[in-house]
Amino acid sequence: MNQEKEWNMDSWKKYPILQQPIYQDQHLYQETIQKLRKLPGILSFDEINNFKNEMKKVSKGERFVLQLGDCAEIYNECTEEHWKEKFSFYDSMGQILNAIVIGRTCGQFAKPRTQLHEKDGTLNYRGDLINSLSIDDRDPDPLRLLLGAHYSKKGIDTLHKYEGQQLWVSHECLHLGYESAFVKLHDENQYYLSNTHFPWIGDRTRLYEHAHSNFIKGILNPIGIKFGQTINKNEFINVIKLLNPKNEDGRVFAIIRLGKNKLDKLKDIISWKNDEKLNVSFFLDPMHGNGLEMNGHKIRRIEDIMFEIQYFFNILEQNNEKPAGLHLECTPYDVSECIENEEDINPKMYTTACDPRLNFRQARKIVVFVNTLLKKLKIKQ
């Protein structure tokens, strides 16, 4: 991999940056970051390299990825019991598709937010890495970063003991002070992010002249990058070239989050890819473009999710592209956050820390549906 000579774990600091918390006690924050940097890596270089070899198969159209898990993990659920339940759930969903399974877990602790404050003026919850769900504890606290590191390691240690199929982990690469503390150096100037296999950058932070893209370009890990409605040709081409300058297999994966009524833009994105001969494969995130509100709760409709998945497969087939993966927010628990057939939300079973998740029945229904689409595609080929 061509990692630029001027890149280092702090070179992102010279670029504009979005979605970062502001700490009142800067001394404590810097002290905490230095403590994190002294910690050993959580994942080894070999583990990251093995994952990259698996993702090369996805780039070549040989394997399909199922990426799934919580919108935002909370520290109270960072127990061996919870992780085992989640790993088993992810594993069972992946077996339906014979997929490479990547959990949104063991580090999905930070969330980007459209607004800094809620309607009542309270600071928004930005994930347990930064502040608390409790309204009385919303000031960003640097010490929560140490907890994030602790629970990421605890989760990955639990994963190493898991006896099912190989599972990989992912989270949004958002808090760059925190994330950069986990960069480790392997031989021959190869840097890798040691706290996850598969980091992604979000639609709000993917600008190619900004800090997140210029941080993540320097690490060996395969990278996900989310694209929503605001993407344009110039931005798409530049950020993909920045992240994958040698056009490698297994390097960069576009996670499309357009929504069922705006997925036609994917046709443009495929055209931009082809014009520049870019090596990038397409996942679908059918959750984030289909958000609605019902009685004060954020919801998603199963019908909208399935419609977008079907249309995604149709567009890719029409353009000689293979679907590379599906990205779902879901939980093994019996929650009531996404709805089907005009049913109502049960507020007592609405437990997400942020966005609505599929429960285990809904997730299975969607995965079985995707399996049918993949089988049809295989028959046609």
C-alpha positions in Angstrom: 0.0 0.0 0.0 1.3 3.5 -0.9 1.1 5.3 2.4 2.3 8.9 1.9 5.6 9.8 3.5 4.1 12.9 5.1 1.3 10.9 6.7 1.5 10.2 10.4 -1.1 9.6 13.2 -1.3 13.4 13.7 -1.2 14.7 10.2 -5.0 15.0 10.0 -4.8 17.9 12.5 -3.9 20.3 9.7 -7.2 19.7 7.9 -10.7 21.1 8.6 -12.6 18.8 10.9 -16.3 18.2 11.7 -18.3 16.4 14.4 -15.7 16.6 17.2 -16.6 17.1 20.8 -15.4 20.2 22.7 -13.9 19.4 26.1 -13.9 22.0 28.8 -10.8 20.5 30.4 -8.3 20.4 27.6 -5.5 19.4 29.9 -7.4 16.3 31.0 -8.3 15.5 27.4 -4.7 15.6 26.2 -3.5 13.7 29.2 -6.2 11.0 28.4 -5.1 10.8 24.8 -1.5 10.2 25.9 -2.6 7.4 28.2 -4.5 5.8 25.3 -1.4 6.0 23.0 0.6 4.0 25.5 -1.8 1.1 25.5 -0.9 -2.0 23.4 -2.8 -2.6 20.2 -6.1 -4.5 20.6 -5.9 -6.3 17.2 -2.7 -7.5 15.6 -1.3 -6.6 12.2 -1.9 -10.2 11.1 -5.6 -10.0 12.0 -6.0 -6.8 10.0 -4.1 -8.3 7.1 -6.2 -11.5 7.2 -9.4 -9.4 7.1 -8.0 -7.5 4.1 -7.4 -10.7 2.2 -11.1 -11.7 2.9 -12.3 -8.3 1.6 -10.2 -8.7 -1.6 -12.7 -11.6 -2.4 -15.5 -9.1 -2.0 -13.9 -6.6 -4.4 -13.6 -9.5 -6.9 -17.3 -10.3 -6.6 -16.5 -13.7 -4.9 -18.1 -13.0 -1.5 -20.9 -10.9 0.0 -20.7 -9.0 3.3 -23.3 -8.8 6.0 -22.5 -5.9 8.3 -24.9 -5.5 11.2 -25.4 -4.4 14.8 -26.4 -1.6 17.1 -26.8 2.0 16.0 -24.8 2.9 19.1 -23.4 0.5 21.7 -23.8 1.5 25.3 -21.3 0.8 28.0 -24.0 -0.9 30.3 -24.4 -3.6 27.6 -20.6 -4.2 27.3 -20.7 -7.5 29.0 -19.5 -11.0 28.0 -23.2 -12.2 28.1 -24.4 -9.4 25.7 -21.5 -9.9 23.3 -22.0 -13.7 23.1 -25.7 -13.1 22.3 -24.8 -10.6 19.7 -22.1 -12.7 18.1 -24.4 -15.7 17.9 -27.1 -13.5 16.3 -24.7 -12.1 13.8 -23.3 -15.5 13.0 -26.8 -17.0 12.5 -27.7 -14.2 10.1 -24.5 -14.6 8.2 -25.0 -18.3 7.8 -28.2 -17.7 5.8 -26.2 -15.9 3.2 -22.9 -17.7 3.6 -21.5 -14.2 4.0 -18.5 -12.5 5.5 -20.0 -11.2 8.8 -18.9 -7.8 10.2 -20.5 -6.6 13.5 -21.1 -3.0 14.3 -19.6 -3.8 17.6 -16.7 -3.7 20.1 -16.3 0.1 19.5 -19.4 1.6 18.0 -19.5 4.2 20.8 -19.6 7.5 18.9 -22.3 9.1 16.8 -22.4 12.1 14.5 -25.3 14.4 15.0 -27.0 16.8 12.7 -27.7 19.2 15.5 -25.4 20.0 18.5 -28.5 20.5 20.8 -31.9 19.0 21.3 -35.0 21.1 20.9 -35.0 22.0 24.6 -31.4 23.3 24.4 -29.8 20.2 26.0 -26.6 19.0 24.4 -27.4 16.0 22.1 -26.2 12.5 23.1 -23.2 11.7 20.9 -22.5 8.2 22.0 -21.1 6.8 25.3 -17.6 7.5 24.1 -18.4 11.2 24.5 -21.3 11.8 26.8 -24.1 10.0 28.6 -27.7 9.3 27.6 -28.7 10.9 30.9 -29.8 14.5 30.3 -27.9 15.5 33.5 -24.6 14.2 32.1 -24.2 15.6 28.6 -21.0 17.5 28.9 -18.2 15.7 26.9 -16.0 13.8 29.4 -12.5 12.7 28.4 -12.5 9.9 30.9 -15.2 8.2 28.9 -12.5 7.6 26.2 -10.7 5.3 28.6 -13.9 3.3 29.1 -14.3 3.0 25.4 -10.8 1.5 25.1 -11.5 -0.8 27.9 -14.7 -2.1 26.5 -13.4 -2.4 23.0 -10.6 -4.7 24.3 -13.1 -6.6 26.5 -15.4 -7.1 23.5 -12.6 -8.2 21.1 -11.2 -10.6 23.8 -14.7 -12.1 24.0 -14.8 -12.4 20.2 -11.4 -14.2 20.2 -13.0 -16.9 22.4 -16.2 -17.2 20.3 -16.5 -20.7 18.9 -18.7 -20.0 15.8 -17.6 -18.9 12.4 -15.1 -16.1 11.9 -16.6 -12.7 12.8 -15.0 -9.3 12.2 -15.8 -6.0 13.9 -16.4 -2.4 12.7 -17.3 1.0 13.9 -17.5 4.6 12.6 -14.1 6.3 12.7 -15.4 9.6 14.1 -13.5 10.9 17.2 -10.1 11.3 15.6 -8.2 12.1 18.8 -9.4 8.8 20.1 -9.0 6.8 16.9 -5.5 8.0 16.2 -4.4 6.8 19.6 -4.9 3.2 18.3 -2.8 3.5 15.2 0.1 1.1 15.4 3.2 0.7 13.1 4.1 -2.6 11.5 7.3 -3.2 9.5 8.0 -1.2 6.4 6.0 1.9 7.3 2.7 0.1 7.4 0.3 1.7 9.8 -2.9 0.0 10.9 -5.9 0.9 13.1 -5.7 -1.7 15.9 -9.1 -1.2 17.6 -11.3 -2.5 14.7 -11.0 -4.5 11.5 -13.2 -2.3 9.4 -13.5 1.4 10.2 -15.9 3.5 8.1 -16.3 7.3 7.7 -19.8 8.7 7.6 -21.6 10.8 5.0 -21.1 13.9 7.2 -17.3 13.6 7.5 -16.2 12.1 4.2 -15.0 15.3 2.5 -11.7 14.6 0.7 -10.2 17.9 1.9 -11.1 17.3 5.5 -9.5 15.5 8.4 -11.4 12.2 8.5 -10.5 11.2 4.9 -6.9 12.4 5.4 -6.6 10.4 8.6 -8.1 7.1 7.3 -6.1 7.2 4.0 -2.9 6.3 5.9 -4.0 3.0 7.5 -3.8 -0.5 6.1 -7.3 -1.5 7.1 -10.0 -1.9 4.5 -12.3 1.2 4.7 -16.0 1.8 4.4 -17.3 5.2 3.3 -20.9 6.3 3.4 -22.5 8.2 0.6 -25.8 10.1 0.8 -27.7 12.6 -1.3 -25.1 15.4 -1.1 -22.4 13.5 -3.0 -21.3 14.9 -6.3 -19.0 13.6 -9.0 -16.0 15.7 -8.0 -16.2 14.7 -4.4 -16.8 11.0 -5.1 -13.9 10.7 -7.5 -11.5 12.6 -5.3 -12.2 10.8 -2.1 -12.0 7.4 -3.7 -8.7 8.2 -5.3 -7.4 9.7 -2.0 -8.3 6.5 -0.1 -7.3 4.0 -2.8 -4.6 5.7 -4.9 -3.3 2.3 -6.3 -6.8 1.0 -7.1 -6.3 -2.1 -4.9 -8.7 -4.8 -4.3 -10.0 -5.1 -0.7 -9.3 -1.4 0.1 -12.4 0.8 -0.2 -16.1 0.0 -0.1 -18.9 2.6 -0.8 -21.8 2.2 1.6 -24.8 3.7 -0.2 -27.4 5.4 2.1 -29.7 7.3 -0.3 -33.2 6.2 0.7 -35.8 4.4 -1.3 -37.0 7.5 -3.2 -33.5 8.7 -4.1 -31.6 5.6 -5.1 -31.5 6.6 -8.7 -28.4 8.6 -7.8 -26.6 5.3 -7.5 -26.8 5.2 -11.4 -24.7 8.4 -11.4 -22.3 7.0 -8.9 -21.7 3.9 -10.9 -21.1 6.0 -14.0 -18.5 8.1 -12.1 -16.8 4.9 -11.0 -16.7 3.6 -14.6 -15.5 6.9 -16.1 -12.5 6.9 -13.8 -12.0 3.1 -13.7 -12.2 3.2 -9.9 -11.8 0.0 -7.8 -14.7 0.4 -5.4 -17.5 -2.0 -4.5 -21.0 -1.2 -3.3 -22.7 -2.0 0.0 -26.3 -0.8 0.7 -27.3 0.8 4.0 -31.1 0.8 3.6 -31.6 2.2 7.1 -30.4 5.7 7.2 -32.1 7.1 4.1 -35.5 5.8 5.3 -36.1 7.4 8.6 -39.5 8.6 9.7 -41.1 9.9 12.9 -44.2 8.5 14.7 -45.6 9.9 17.9 -42.2 11.4 18.9 -40.2 8.3 18.0 -37.8 7.9 15.1 -38.9 4.8 13.1 -38.1 2.9 9.9 -40.6 0.9 7.9 -39.7 -2.7 6.8 -41.5 -2.1 3.5 -39.2 0.9 2.7 -36.1 -1.1 3.6 -37.0 -4.0 1.4 -38.0 -1.8 -1.5 -34.7 -0.1 -1.4 -32.8 -3.4 -1.3 -34.7 -4.7 -4.3 -34.1 -1.5 -6.3 -30.4 -1.6 -5.3 -30.1 -5.1 -6.7 -31.9 -4.0 -9.9 -29.7 -1.0 -10.5 -26.5 -2.9 -10.0 -27.6 -5.7 -12.3 -28.6 -3.3 -15.0 -25.1 -1.8 -14.7 -23.1 -5.0 -14.6 -22.2 -4.5 -11.0 -22.3 -7.1 -8.2 -23.7 -6.2 -4.8 -20.9 -6.4 -2.3 -22.7 -6.1 1.0 -25.7 -5.1 3.2 -25.4 -2.8 6.2 -28.1 -3.1 8.8 -28.8 -1.6 12.2 -30.3 -4.4 14.3 -30.3 -6.3 17.6 -30.9 -9.8 18.8 -33.5 -8.5 21.3 -37.2 -8.2 20.9 -37.4 -4.4 20.5 -40.2 -2.3 18.9 -38.4 0.4 16.9 -39.0 -0.5 13.2 -42.5 -1.2 12.0 -44.3 -3.2 9.4 -47.9 -3.0 8.0 -48.8 0.2 9.8 -48.3 -1.4 13.3 -47.6 0.9 16.2 -44.5 1.3 18.2 -44.5 -0.1 21.8 -42.8 2.6 23.8 -41.8 0.1 26.5 -39.9 -1.9 23.9 -38.2 1.1 22.3 -34.7 0.9 23.8 -32.3 2.2 21.2 -29.7 4.7 22.4 -30.1 6.6 19.1 -31.7 5.3 15.8 -34.3 2.6 15.4 -33.0 -1.0 14.9 -34.5 -4.1 13.4 -35.4 -6.8 16.0 -34.2 -10.3 15.4 -37.4 -11.4 13.5 -37.3 -8.4 11.2 -33.6 -8.8 10.6 -34.1 -12.4 9.7 -36.9 -11.6 7.3 -34.7 -9.1 5.5 -31.7 -11.4 5.3 -33.8 -14.2 4.0 -35.2 -11.8 1.3 -31.6 -10.8 0.4 -30.7 -14.5 0.1 -33.5 -14.9 -2.4 -32.2 -12.0 -4.4 -28.6 -13.3 -4.4 -29.8 -16.8 -5.5 -31.7 -15.2 -8.4 -28.6 -13.2 -9.4 -26.5 -16.4 -9.3 -28.9 -18.2 -11.5 -28.9 -15.4 -14.1 -25.1 -15.4 -14.2 
